[in-house]
């Protein structure tokens, strides 16, 4: 049994993650933590998230250095669903205490420490931890996820975008120095649980934001291995995310080569569904799946790939659990696909 703690238990992502951990038969939730000054301290997790009443009635504790000194040595894994600066400051301390860290914030997603002031607004003071951290795109980085003590779980936009892009960029099918455009649309839950007029459901209308300066642009470019233009959009629905990628391919690339690249990448990946039609957010909402479809114009050498995910699950919580599973020598999809889960094991 793996003893775990979740820091940032009161937010949307933290709640989704805790719900998944409750269903995992190899996990024991020992501590659910909130920030030191949180008004949620002392409440039960199920008081904040009523659908878990009777399932997870664990009290929310306040995180502090005193808590760390007393309890860090008693847990095996910790999940950060926290502000980026918090995980950047505390991850190394947990690693030093022998605790495996799964960070769902952006504290370790970018390799270059100099990018953090520009894109995340803080100086990264733990360069040693940044060098240890490995990117946790579960379908592509199983070996490095197994090896590291610190997993940087990808953002929701990068997850959908990279799942669409990497079968092409890994095979070098794209035309070098050509424009690669990623258009992403997310529901309002991607902005978090804190109240804000900009993300108030009654105020949101479909629109672009942070064009040419969004913090996920360098993350997508870094992991795709080539520069991309990322155009994020906010839409008036609760959850779900769609990324559509447009790129120019080399003149000798055929439809058959593209099809084989996607099959090779995902034929044995239980949570990737290659579709014969364009994906829809409603079909992935509340699931851990990523749905992908592509179309290629051989005359113009233009490829369009679309990927739909649930931003809170495959874009955050369920991917974190995939990384946890991989780290513990379990199938990536363990406990995430109920129909295959019988009597405590996969058939």
MARLO-561419 format. One record per residue: y, x, z of N, C-alpha, C, O in turn. Coordinates in pm, whole numbers, padded with zeros to 5 digits, always signed. Each point is the difference from the previous one (the first is absolute). Example, Ala and Ser with C-alpha at 12.3 -4.5 7.8 and 13.67 -1.06 7.14 Angstrom:
// residues 2
-00569+01319+00780+00119-00089+00000+00120+00090+00000-00002+00104+00066+00107-00139-00138+00119+00082+00006+00109-00077+00073+00111+00051+00017
//
This chain:
// residues 347
-00119+00085+00000+00119-00085+00000+00125+00089+00000+00007+00097+00075+00089-00131-00159+00123+00077-00013+00111-00071+00079+00036-00113-00031+00017+00180+00132+00106-00056+00082+00135+00021-00069+00037+00113-00030+00036-00222+00006+00123+00011-00079+00120-00058+00076-00014-00084+00089+00131+00134-00129+00128-00055+00044+00082-00030-00124-00011+00070-00101+00093-00173+00110+00094-00034-00107+00140+00003+00059+00028-00070+00097+00059+00151-00155+00139+00007+00043+00084-00072-00105-00003+00034-00118+00078-00134+00163+00074-00084-00092-00073-00131-00021-00009-00051-00111-00043-00003+00222-00091-00114-00007+00070-00133-00025-00066-00099-00030+00198+00095+00042+00068-00130-00007+00045-00038-00140+00034-00116-00023-00034+00210-00072+00048-00028-00135-00106-00063-00089-00115-00017+00041+00156-00016-00163-00092-00064-00095-00119+00089-00031-00115-00045+00006+00141+00171-00040-00109+00090-00036-00090+00026+00120-00122-00002-00013+00183+00026+00129-00080+00022+00120-00091-00117+00030-00115+00018+00038+00167-00140-00056-00081-00119+00027-00116-00011-00097-00111-00032+00041+00135+00058-00169-00109-00004-00099-00106+00104+00033-00120-00028-00008+00164+00146+00045-00093+00107+00033-00085-00035+00121-00122+00020-00001+00185-00072+00104-00073-00036+00121-00102-00110-00029-00111+00003+00053+00149-00099-00136-00096-00102-00040-00122+00058-00067-00112-00045+00024+00132+00145-00110-00112+00065-00067-00085+00081+00098-00123-00001-00007+00190+00069+00099-00073+00081+00098-00085-00087+00092-00108+00041+00043+00156-00163-00015-00077-00092+00085-00135-00036-00064-00096-00029+00071+00090+00031-00204-00122-00039-00071-00094+00118-00024-00111-00019-00051+00154+00138+00086-00076+00122-00031-00095+00031+00115+00045+00021+00113-00175-00020-00140-00098+00013+00109-00018+00142+00049-00082+00024+00089+00157+00072-00144-00007+00137+00049+00133+00044+00062+00025+00120+00018+00058-00218+00014+00132+00027+00057+00014-00071+00134-00040-00115+00015+00098+00185+00082+00039-00059+00127+00151+00019+00016+00048+00113+00014+00028-00224-00016+00145+00008+00017+00030+00022+00148-00026-00087+00083+00081+00203-00051+00027+00035+00140+00146-00022+00038+00029-00038+00114+00064+00062-00208+00141-00012+00033+00078-00054-00119-00018+00046-00113+00104-00142+00138+00096-00050-00098+00138+00027+00056+00034-00043+00110+00047+00116-00187+00125+00050+00053+00120-00044-00083-00010-00019-00121+00121+00004+00189+00128-00030-00063+00101+00103+00047-00032+00082+00086+00151-00085-00141+00101+00099+00036+00043-00018+00146-00020-00106+00060+00079+00210-00006+00029+00006+00143+00094-00112+00046-00010-00045+00115+00099+00001-00200+00096-00103+00039-00030-00136-00063+00087-00088-00003-00209+00069-00045-00034-00124-00070-00006-00118+00095-00050+00011+00112+00102-00125-00158-00008-00123+00079-00142-00058+00001-00027-00096+00071-00062+00155-00152-00139-00049-00006-00089+00065+00105-00114-00042+00018+00165+00143+00051-00082+00068+00100-00050-00099+00105+00076-00083+00050-00205+00093-00016-00059-00086+00101-00058-00129-00054-00084-00062+00065+00127+00021-00182-00057-00119-00062-00138+00031-00056-00034+00116-00023-00045-00218+00002-00127+00018-00068+00025+00008-00150+00093-00062-00052-00176+00139-00016+00011+00006-00146-00008-00139-00060+00072-00032-00094-00159-00052+00149-00018-00136-00052+00118-00090+00031+00014-00106-00062+00073+00144+00157+00123-00076+00023+00095+00014-00118+00071-00095-00035-00069+00212-00026+00087+00025-00114-00061-00050-00130+00071-00048-00088-00201+00058+00077-00070-00035-00123-00111-00100+00035-00114+00037+00028+00153-00165-00031-00084-00106+00056-00136-00016-00064-00091-00053+00064+00074+00096-00187-00131-00020-00062-00108+00086+00062-00119-00019-00028+00160+00115+00114-00099+00086+00064-00026-00039+00145-00060+00076+00075+00105-00196-00034-00030-00048+00135-00151-00014+00018-00069-00059-00082+00022+00114+00192-00142-00002+00028-00078+00107-00071-00120+00018+00025+00187+00054-00114-00065+00109-00075+00051+00135+00047-00077+00093+00022+00209-00083-00008+00059+00126+00045+00111-00031+00101+00118-00004-00035-00157-00018+00159+00095-00031+00107+00031+00127+00081-00003+00000+00123+00033+00106-00195+00027+00130+00061+00149+00011+00032+00083-00034-00085-00046+00080+00205+00142+00013+00034+00065+00114-00077-00063+00102-00030+00190-00121-00002+00078+00102-00069+00064+00092+00103+00070-00044+00091-00096+00174-00108+00054+00100+00090+00118+00072-00065+00014+00001-00122+00069+00057+00205+00113+00077-00049-00043+00145-00021-00058+00061+00090+00087-00007-00209-00034+00140-00024+00103+00090+00067+00120-00029-00003-00167+00136+00063+00088+00100+00062-00075+00132+00009-00121+00004-00025+00191+00101+00059-00067+00129+00019-00097-00008+00117-00103+00069+00001+00136-00153+00098-00092-00017+00114-00129-00067-00046-00109+00039+00042+00121-00142-00129-00120-00063-00053-00084+00103-00075-00122+00006+00017+00188+00072-00099-00073+00101-00078-00077+00095+00092-00118+00027-00023+00185+00024+00125-00064+00096+00090-00122-00062+00070-00098+00070+00026+00105-00199+00003-00108-00064+00073-00116-00044-00089-00115+00007+00042+00147-00051-00164-00103-00069-00079-00042+00067-00131-00105-00034-00054+00184+00126+00003-00031+00056-00133-00140+00059-00005-00069-00011-00101+00027+00074+00208-00131+00066+00001-00116-00099+00005-00115+00039-00016+00145-00168+00037-00106-00100+00012-00027-00075-00131-00091-00083-00006+00169+00112-00099-00019-00070-00127-00045+00097-00109+00023+00121+00009-00088-00177-00109-00049+00080-00112+00093-00005-00120+00015+00099-00073+00050-00215+00052+00085-00019-00117+00125-00078+00040-00004-00085+00090+00114+00115-00157+00123-00075+00021+00056-00040-00135+00000+00079-00095+00049-00201+00087+00068-00051-00119+00147-00017+00032+00036-00066+00097+00050+00126-00180+00144-00018+00013+00047-00106-00099-00011+00019-00121+00063-00130+00172+00069-00099-00082+00144-00005+00051+00047-00103+00048+00020+00214-00059+00126+00028+00070+00110+00042-00097-00027+00020-00118+00149-00007+00166+00103+00065-00083-00043+00141-00039-00077+00065+00071+00128-00018-00184-00043+00129-00055+00027+00116+00096-00084+00089+00015+00200-00090+00050+00037+00111+00089-00096+00010+00119-00030+00110+00047-00019-00225+00001-00090+00002+00115-00129+00074-00034-00042+00088+00074-00019-00125-00184-00127+00065-00034+00022+00148-00030-00083+00084+00035+00196-00051-00099+00030+00140-00029+00011+00081+00129-00037+00117+00004+00090-00180+00102+00018+00070+00127-00128+00010+00082-00019+00098+00072-00070-00200-00082-00112-00008+00093-00138+00031-00059-00094+00024+00075+00082-00023-00205-00133+00017-00060-00066+00131+00043-00119+00001+00033+00194+00108-00035-00059+00129+00033-00050+00004+00143-00102+00064+00028+00171-00130+00063-00045-00002+00139-00137-00065+00013-00085+00046+00076+00063-00155-00150-00130-00065+00002-00107+00089-00064-00111+00010+00052+00145+00055-00163-00095+00091-00064-00039+00111+00097-00117+00036+00011+00215+00019+00059-00026+00106+00097-00090-00048+00113-00073+00079+00060+00079-00209-00032-00084-00057+00106-00139-00039-00051-00080-00056+00075+00052+00086-00203-00131-00029-00056-00015-00141-00052-00112-00048-00017+00224-00021-00007-00002-00139-00046+00027-00003-00150+00092+00065-00049-00173-00142-00025+00022-00016-00143+00114-00098-00023+00004-00108+00060+00091+00146-00146+00121-00078-00022-00002-00064-00138-00025+00066-00101+00051-00197+00098+00018-00076-00124+00142-00057+00003+00029-00093+00075+00057+00151-00156+00142-00033+00004+00035-00095-00114-00006+00038-00117+00044-00161+00152+00037-00098-00102+00149+00003-00032+00047-00077-00084+00028+00164+00150+00142+00015-00032+00015+00103-00112-00099+00048-00056+00223-00016+00024+00025+00100-00103+00021+00139+00055+00050+00088-00071-00088-00065+00196+00029+00126+00066-00067+00123-00058+00043+00112+00026-00150-00132-00106-00073+00116-00054-00041-00020-00146-00087+00073-00049+00146-00167-00019-00042-00027-00138+00053+00102-00099-00066+00028-00100+00183+00026+00123+00060+00096-00093-00035+00142+00043+00008+00034+00118-00047+00048-00213-00043+00136+00032+00115+00092+00037-00016+00090+00082+00132-00112-00142+00114+00089+00017+00090-00050+00112+00055-00110-00008-00042+00190+00114+00082-00041+00115+00145-00025-00040+00069-00078+00065-00022+00143-00170+00139-00016-00041+00029-00138-00058+00116-00039-00013-00220-00036-00021+00020-00134-00055+00028-00105+00107+00051-00108-00031-00084+00137+00156+00010-00102+00104+00145-00040+00032+00026-00119+00016+00067+00212-00005+00138-00044+00026+00053-00091-00111+00073-00095+00028-00107+00123-00152+00052-00078-00112-00063-00138-00007+00070-00099-00019-00202+00091+00035-00070-00126-00023-00032-00078+00128-00016-00122-00004+00008+00192+00118-00035-00068+00124+00107+00012+00109-00010-00065+00104+00110+00146-00128+00112+00006+00093-00021+00081+00125+00073-00019+00098-00171+00109-00095-00018+00086+00116-00055+00136-00043-00065+00013-00103+00093+00088+00186-00055+00134-00020-00141+00004+00057-00023-00040+00114-00071+00090-00194-00139+00008+00046-00016+00129+00079+00010+00109-00055-00036-00124+00185-00004+00117+00088-00141+00053+00025-00016+00100+00070-00085-00165-00126-00138+00043+00024-00064+00042-00133-00084-00071-00056+00126+00186+00007-00049+00050-00128-00150+00029+00006-00071-00016-00099+00024+00061+00216-00143+00029+00015-00084-00125-00021-00103+00004-00066+00148-00116+00123-00072-00127-00018+00009-00047-00144-00096-00056-00054+00210+00077-00008+00018-00041-00139-00097+00075-00091-00049-00056-00099+00021+00180+00131-00092+00080-00081-00145-00043+00021-00083+00016-00089+00052-00070+00207-00136-00045+00029-00028-00137-00061-00112-00029-00041+00215-00056+00034-00017-00138-00043-00054-00009-00142+00037+00079-00087-00125-00175+00064-00055-00026-00133+00030-00145-00039-00002-00090+00083+00030+00072-00211+00035-00131-00053-00125-00088-00004-00105+00042-00046+00119-00167+00094-00117-00084+00019-00019-00110-00103-00030-00113+00037+00047+00144-00164-00034-00099-00103-00153-00003-00008-00062+00088-00060+00004-00189+00121-00142+00003+00035-00093+00022-00118-00099+00072+00012+00129-00135-00125-00089+00010-00117+00007+00136-00068-00085+00031-00084+00184+00051+00118+00019+00127-00070-00012+00123+00087-00013+00111-00053+00017-00125+00186+00008+00119+00084-00102+00001+00113+00033+00039+00112-00153-00082-00139-00100-00011+00106-00027+00134+00068-00006+00005+00123-00010+00101-00198-00036+00128+00060+00110+00053+00092-00030+00048+00109+00155-00056-00151+00108+00051+00085+00023-00091+00121+00039+00048+00106-00062-00179-00121+00012-00091+00114-00104+00035+00106+00029-00004+00119-00149+00039-00162-00106+00038+00093+00035+00127+00076-00035+00014+00118+00103+00078-00184+00021+00133+00056+00117+00006+00098-00002+00079+00094+00104-00160-00116+00124+00015+00076-00001-00076+00131-00075-00096+00018+00160+00139+00075+00020-00071+00125+00119-00094-00007+00027-00074+00095+00047+00077-00208+00121-00081-00014+00006-00058-00140+00020+00072-00098-00036-00204+00089-00001-00069-00129+00133-00074-00017+00039-00081+00084+00029+00109-00195+00122-00071-00036-00039-00117-00090-00025+00019-00119+00020-00139+00176-00039-00117-00076+00113-00035-00098+00115-00010+00042-00146-00009-00170+00105-00023-00100+00080-00127+00024-00044-00091+00070+00164+00087-00128+00079-00121+00001-00058-00105-00092-00088+00029-00081+00137-00152+00094-00055-00111-00079+00033+00014-00148-00088-00014-00084+00215+00042+00050+00035+00020-00140-00078+00118-00061-00057-00015-00108+00052+00131+00175-00077+00111-00057-00149-00030-00017-00061+00044-00098+00002-00120+00191-00142-00033-00013-00026-00073-00131-00086+00043-00079+00157-00151+00054-00021-00077-00123+00035+00083-00123-00071-00005-00100+00180+00079+00107+00045+00078-00116-00097+00112-00034-00030+00023-00116-00018+00047+00219-00089+00113-00023-00140-00044-00043-00064+00067-00081+00017-00179+00134-00129-00050-00047+00005-00034-00148-00099+00014-00071+00216-00059+00025+00018-00027-00143+00016+00128-00081-00049+00009-00113+00118+00088+00169+00037+00121-00075-00108+00108-00005-00020+00061-00105-00048-00037+00215-00079+00122+00012-00115+00014-00100-00029+00113-00041-00039-00220-00001-00100+00022-00106+00059+00060-00127-00070+00066-00076+00200-00090+00054+00067+00054-00118+00055+00139+00026-00020+00091-00081+00090-00074+00192+00062+00130+00027-00103+00108+00034+00018+00116-00036-00126-00155+00104-00104+00099+00033-00069+00052-00126-00048+00114-00002+00042-00197-00101-00062+00041-00126+00099+00056-00101-00036+00034-00112+00164-00025+00154+00106+00056-00085+00011-00074-00133+00020+00062-00105-00035-00193+00110+00013-00081-00122+00146-00026-00037+00029-00032-00116+00062+00043+00210+00139-00036-00024+00073+00110-00078-00036+00118+00007+00137-00158-00080+00081+00093-00077+00091+00076+00095+00081-00060+00070-00094+00191-00069+00078+00082+00094+00150-00018-00023+00047-00004-00113+00026-00006+00225+00146-00016+00001+00047-00135-00056+00119-00018-00025-00210-00075+00006+00041-00134-00042+00034-00084+00123-00032+00037+00113+00098-00148-00136+00044-00087+00108-00117-00083+00053-00068-00068-00078+00044+00073+00208-00099-00085+00066+00076-00093+00093+00067+00045+00093-00077-00174-00119+00077-00099+00077-00094-00086+00083-00098-00055-00051+00128+00046+00180-00077-00082+00093+00090-00111+00052+00100+00027+00067-00135-00150-00097+00071-00116+00053-00085-00064+00109-00114-00037-00024+00171+00024+00145-00073-00057+00112+00070-00122+00056+00123-00004+00006-00201-00096+00034+00053-00121+00062-00076-00025+00129-00123-00003+00001+00196-00015+00108-00063-00021+00131+00053-00125+00066+00114-00041-00022-00200-00021+00105+00043-00110+00086+00079+00052+00118+00004+00120+00026+00059-00211+00047+00095+00040+00104-00067+00064+00121+00068+00069+00077-00197-00089-00056-00065+00062+00115-00002+00153-00010-00020+00069+00100+00041-00017-00221+00007+00144-00018+00117+00064+00071+00000+00120+00024+00101-00201+00011+00117+00052+00068-00017+00003+00152+00090+00045+00071-00205-00091-00022-00025+00003+00144+00037-00129+00070+00048-00095-00062-00071+00093+00195+00014-00122+00079+00140-00019+00057+00037-00112+00036+00041+00220-00028+00133-00010+00060+00091-00088-00085-00006+00004-00123+00090-00083+00191+00088-00092-00070+00107+00074-00078+00059+00097+00050-00033-00143-00172+00104+00058-00085+00043-00104-00101-00083-00068-00059+00212+00056+00040+00050-00097-00097-00052+00032-00140-00029-00091-00077+00017+00220+00045-00041+00042-00134-00142-00043-00032-00035-00020-00116-00050+00005+00220-00139-00037-00023-00032-00138+00058-00117-00037+00009+00218-00037+00031-00020-00137+00044-00053-00082-00116+00056+00001-00109-00166-00074+00133-00067-00071-00109+00095-00095-00074-00010-00015-00121+00101-00048+00195+00092-00095-00063+00110+00068-00080+00068-00065-00080-00051+00195+00099+00105+00073-00069-00053+00079-00120+00078+00038-00088-00209-00013+00084-00056+00088-00102-00012-00072-00134-00052-00111-00009+00101+00177-00094-00022-00041-00139-00057+00121-00072+00033+00113+00035-00118-00135-00135-00061+00112-00070+00108+00094-00052+00089-00041-00074-00099+00167+00114+00100+00096-00043-00045+00142+00024-00086+00026+00085+00144+00067-00160-00029+00141+00017+00082+00057+00115+00104-00056+00037-00151+00166+00019+00075+00066+00108-00035+00149+00003-00107+00040-00047+00195+00040+00100-00020+00144+00015-00048+00069-00129-00085+00089+00004+00139-00133-00117-00040+00058-00128+00040+00148-00006+00112+00037+00036-00205+00045-00081+00016+00145-00018+00017+00078+00131+00030+00119-00002-00051-00186+00116+00014+00072+00127-00097-00048+00107+00015+00033+00118-00115-00112-00157-00095-00053+00098-00090+00111+00052-00041+00089-00075+00009-00093+00205-00078+00107+00063-00142+00010-00053-00065+00103+00018+00014-00208-00084-00135+00009-00055-00005+00071-00135-00108+00035-00047+00222-00015-00016+00000+00068-00131-00057+00142+00010-00087+00035-00079+00134+00049+00173-00059+00135+00008-00147-00001+00041-00076+00089-00038+00036-00189+00116-00140-00010+00041-00090-00030-00120-00105+00061-00016+00148-00157-00067-00078-00032-00120-00005+00118-00094-00106+00033-00053+00220+00032+00030+00006+00116-00090-00088+00114+00052-00073+00062-00077+00082-00036+00205-00079+00107+00061-00149-00020-00022-00070+00093-00039+00021-00214+00065-00143-00024-00007-00049-00028-00141-00119+00015-00029+00209-00056-00060-00039-00017-00141+00000+00134-00073-00063+00015-00105+00134+00082+00161+00008+00131-00064+00099+00007-00113-00003+00094-00080+00091-00193+00071+00103-00003-00104+00113-00093+00045-00022-00090+00081+00141+00114-00133+00114-00080+00043-00008-00143-00055-00038-00022-00116+00074-00074+00201+00005-00140-00042+00137-00058+00036+00070+00052+00087-00035-00159-00155+00115-00083+00038-00055-00123+00070-00082-00073-00055+00128+00051+00177-00052-00111+00080+00108-00105+00022+00108+00030+00052-00138-00154-00092+00094-00111+00014-00058-00106+00093-00081-00082-00043+00120+00082+00172-00053-00101+00093+00078-00130-00006+00120-00002-00029-00190-00109+00055+00059-00134+00002-00050-00075+00122-00115+00013+00040+00202-00093+00019-00037-00087+00111-00004-00143-00050+00090-00046-00070-00197-00025+00107-00020-00138-00048-00016-00096+00117-00046+00041+00107+00083-00168-00125-00006-00098+00110-00138-00059+00022-00022-00120-00020-00072+00203+00060-00130-00046+00047-00043+00092+00114+00057+00108+00017-00156-00150+00061-00030+00069+00124-00067+00136-00020+00048+00102+00050-00158-00101-00124-00079+00123-00006-00061+00018-00138-00016-00095-00076-00017+00221+00046-00053+00034-00130+00095+00091-00075+00121-00002+00023-00177+00082-00112+00078+00099-00074-00063+00022-00136-00122+00006-00014+00207+00006-00087-00044+00025-00137+00075+00119-00056+00123+00003+00001-00196+00095-00050+00060+00114-00071-00046-00001-00144-00119-00013-00028+00214+00028-00064-00031+00009-00142+00057+00130-00054+00120+00026+00010-00208+00055-00068+00035+00134-00047-00001+00002-00152-00093-00050-00063+00197+00109+00006+00008+00016-00146+00014+00149-00031+00088+00067+00054-00174-00016-00142+00007+00142-00034-00046+00026-00143-00078-00075-00058+00130+00184+00005-00032+00043-00136-00119+00096+00007-00001+00093+00081-00099-00117-00167-00117+00087-00001+00003+00093-00122+00074-00023-00095-00155+00126+00101-00015+00091-00113-00058-00074-00120-00073-00098+00016+00106+00143-00135-00036-00072-00122-00149-00012-00022-00046-00093-00067-00032+00186+00122-00145-00002-00028-00079-00081+00104-00123-00006-00009+00190-00055+00106-00071-00077+00103-00037-00137-00053+00082-00068-00062-00206+00028+00086-00050-00128-00052-00020-00101+00112-00002+00036+00118-00013-00161-00157-00029-00107+00096-00129+00028+00075-00010-00025+00120-00089+00077-00191-00130+00029+00061+00013+00107+00108-00065-00009+00105+00149+00110-00129+00020+00104+00101+00065-00055+00126-00036+00037+00112+00133-00126-00130+00067-00061+00115-00098-00085+00081-00005+00009+00122-00072-00090-00193-00098-00085+00069-00098+00083+00080-00033-00033+00114-00014+00143-00174-00096+00084+00070+00063+00069+00121-00066+00019+00102+00193+00016-00113+00070+00064+00112+00007-00093+00120-00023+00043+00113+00054-00169-00136+00006-00095+00110-00139-00029+00056-00015-00014+00122-00085+00005-00208-00137-00023+00047-00046+00118+00084-00057-00018+00108+00080+00139-00157-00041+00119+00074+00067+00008+00137-00062+00040+00099+00189-00080-00094+00075+00009+00125-00044-00103+00102-00003+00029+00120-00032-00151-00165-00013-00111+00094-00132-00076-00003-00015-00097+00074-00081+00137-00156-00123-00079-00010-00078-00003+00131-00075-00095+00025+00091+00196+00060-00072+00002+00127+00092-00025+00119-00037+00028+00114+00157-00081-00140+00096-00027+00107+00000-00150+00029+00045-00080-00081-00095+00044+00198-00025-00141+00032+00126-00085+00008-00006-00121-00018+00120+00183+00046+00122-00078+00020+00092+00001-00122+00111-00055+00007-00154+00115-00117+00077-00003-00124-00069-00095-00098-00119+00014-00028+00196-00110-00023-00055-00095-00096+00072+00018-00133+00121-00024-00010-00196+00065-00092+00054+00015-00135-00015-00133-00071-00111-00049-00021+00224-00010-00016+00001-00136-00053+00013-00002-00152+00037+00099-00063-00069-00214+00006+00020-00023-00143+00128-00077-00028+00027-00038-00114+00051+00015+00218+00128-00070-00015+00097+00058+00100-00039+00074+00090+00169-00107-00106+00102+00059+00086-00017-00049+00144-00021-00119+00022+00031+00210+00075-00022-00037+00140+00110-00090+00056+00114+00003-00046-00152-00082+00145+00094-00091+00066-00002+00027+00151-00104+00027+00059+00221-00035+00000+00013+00028+00142-00082-00097+00084-00059+00039+00101+00054-00166-00141-00075-00099+00078-00148+00035+00012-00066-00042+00095+00014+00119-00190-00142+00034+00002-00032+00118+00092-00117+00026+00028+00220+00045+00018-00024+00113+00090+00062-00020+00138-00032+00074+00092+00119-00173-00077+00061-00025+00130-00107-00026+00105-00094-00076-00023+00111+00139+00140-00094-00013+00112-00136+00064-00030-00100-00034+00064+00094+00126-00161-00124+00072-00031+00028+00150-00005+00116+00041-00009-00222+00042+00015+00018+00145-00013-00012+00051-00143-00006+00120-00022+00002-00211-00076-00026+00039-00139+00126+00050-00072+00113-00033+00037-00136+00113-00139+00101+00034-00099-00052-00046-00134-00107+00043-00043+00182-00130-00024-00039-00052-00131+00081+00071-00108+00123+00011+00010-00193+00039-00114+00064+00082-00103-00037-00052-00139-00114-00036-00026+00214+00035-00062-00022-00031-00142+00096+00085-00082+00110+00033+00045-00152+00003-00167+00085+00082-00087-00009-00048-00143-00094-00070-00039+00193+00108-00038+00001-00030-00144+00066+00117-00072+00099+00056+00045-00158-00021-00160+00046+00120-00074+00034-00035-00142-00078-00066-00070+00196+00109+00026+00042-00014-00140-00025+00134-00068+00077+00094+00016-00186-00086-00093-00038+00127-00062+00100+00046-00105+00012+00120-00025+00060-00212-00038+00098+00039-00100+00124+00062+00063+00053+00100-00050-00007-00158+00159+00118+00053+00068-00036+00102+00108+00088+00067+00054-00218-00057-00022-00049+00091+00104+00061-00033+00136+00031+00089+00080-00014-00218-00055+00058-00047+00126-00107-00072+00082-00068-00090-00049+00055+00132+00175-00096-00062+00091+00076-00072+00111+00096+00054+00055-00139-00174-00023+00054-00075+00113-00116-00031+00095-00102-00055-00041+00119+00091+00168-00102-00024+00103+00064-00076+00115+00108+00034+00046-00176-00138-00001+00051-00080+00111-00102-00002+00113-00120-00013-00023+00170+00025+00146-00086-00001+00119+00062-00089+00106+00118+00013+00032-00198-00105+00023+00044-00091+00105-00077+00030+00128-00122+00021-00003+00194-00019+00116-00061+00021+00131+00070-00088+00103+00108-00053-00026-00168+00040+00141+00069-00055+00117+00073+00116+00065-00063+00098+00040+00195-00107-00029+00079+00112+00050-00032+00035+00145+00012+00116+00039-00053-00214+00042-00031+00026+00140-00143+00050+00021-00030+00060+00103-00059-00085-00200-00140+00039+00014-00030+00123-00085+00005+00112+00051-00037-00129-00178-00027+00117-00083+00119+00095-00004-00016+00121-00018+00137-00176+00035+00119+00083+00003+00030+00061+00135+00100+00071+00015-00184-00098+00085+00026+00054+00134-00126-00005+00087-00073+00098+00008+00049-00213+00057-00100-00006+00108-00143+00021-00047-00073+00079+00060+00030-00148-00166-00140+00016-00042-00024+00136-00062-00111+00053+00009+00214+00006-00071-00018+00136-00051-00010+00100+00115-00074+00097-00008+00150-00121+00117-00014+00084+00118-00141-00007+00055-00057+00101+00043-00001-00222-00044-00137-00016+00048-00099+00067-00096-00101+00055+00044+00129-00059-00173-00083+00075-00095+00000+00149+00036-00105+00065+00001+00221-00012+00029+00011+00141+00036-00077+00029+00129-00067+00103+00012+00077-00195+00084-00076+00014+00125-00150+00002-00031-00073+00084+00052+00028-00176-00136-00142-00004-00035-00046+00129-00064-00104+00056+00036+00182-00008-00132-00036+00124-00069-00008+00115+00100-00091+00083-00007+00185-00078+00100+00002+00107+00100-00123-00004+00090-00041+00102+00056-00017-00220-00042-00115-00016+00088-00131-00018-00077-00097-00055+00052+00097+00102-00176-00121+00002-00084-00058-00140-00021-00122-00018-00007+00212-00080-00004-00040-00137-00031+00046-00033-00142+00090+00066-00052-00152-00166-00012+00052-00042-00130+00147-00040+00013+00039-00062+00099+00039+00095-00197+00143-00028+00003+00029-00146+00032+00096-00030+00071-00178-00061-00122+00025-00143+00015-00065-00060+00125+00001-00122+00017-00057+00205+00069-00074-00049+00117+00084-00096+00083+00113+00031+00037-00167-00147-00010+00059-00108+00079+00111-00076-00072+00053-00097+00053-00019+00140-00175+00107-00066-00074-00052-00107-00096+00076-00087-00042-00203+00093+00008-00060-00096-00091-00105-00080+00074-00116+00040+00007+00157-00151+00048-00088-00080+00087-00131-00040-00065-00103+00004+00067+00099-00045-00197-00127-00044-00058-00109+00107+00000-00118-00032-00003+00158+00159+00006-00100+00108-00003-00035+00051+00139-00080+00093+00016+00142-00154+00085-00017+00051+00135-00091-00092+00078+00039-00110+00040-00164+00156-00018-00103-00085+00058-00065+00074+00117-00052+00110-00016+00056-00173+00132-00069+00055+00115+00046+00137+00041-00079+00080+00050+00207-00051-00070+00056+00127+00044-00018+00114-00098+00030+00114+00033-00080-00142-00153-00017+00107-00098+00017-00055-00140-00006-00121-00022+00026+00213-00072+00011-00041-00139-00137+00000-00065-00080+00090+00025+00052-00190-00108-00127-00006-00069+00010+00069-00134-00098+00006-00075
//
